[in-house]
Amino acid sequence: MKISVTTDDRPRPWKDLKLSNSVRLSQDDTGALLLDVDQGKCFALNLLGLKICTALQEGRLNGIVDELSQSFEEVPLPQIRTDVQAFLDDLSARHLLE
């Protein structure tokens, strides 16, 4: 887990993560866009990224792996967990999380 923002370098639990206050989420039927107004950057999301970002906004990220496993039954649970973590790491690297 790459997301380490505590002073003693312990990873933050997913439940403590949220989108940065400077990030706006805009969605339609095919996916979404994240706009970081501070950085002046826009990021395209697919439907999976949208589900994760929506869970971030609604404070229900802890249940996202189970939710996604119901939507994508053919994908093994460990793979979903790995993909969610990689997506969160990417958001963190782009300074889109608080």
Number of C-alpha atoms within 10 A of each C-alpha: 12 14 21 14 12 9 7 7 9 12 13 14 12 17 13 12 19 19 21 16 12 16 20 14 17 13 15 9 7 9 15 20 18 21 18 20 12 10 12 9 11 14 12 13 19 13 14 16 18 21 18 21 23 18 18 21 15 10 16 16 22 15 12 20 20 13 14 18 17 12 11 12 9 8 12 10 16 11 12 17 16 13 14 19 17 15 16 23 17 15 18 19 12 13 15 20 19 13
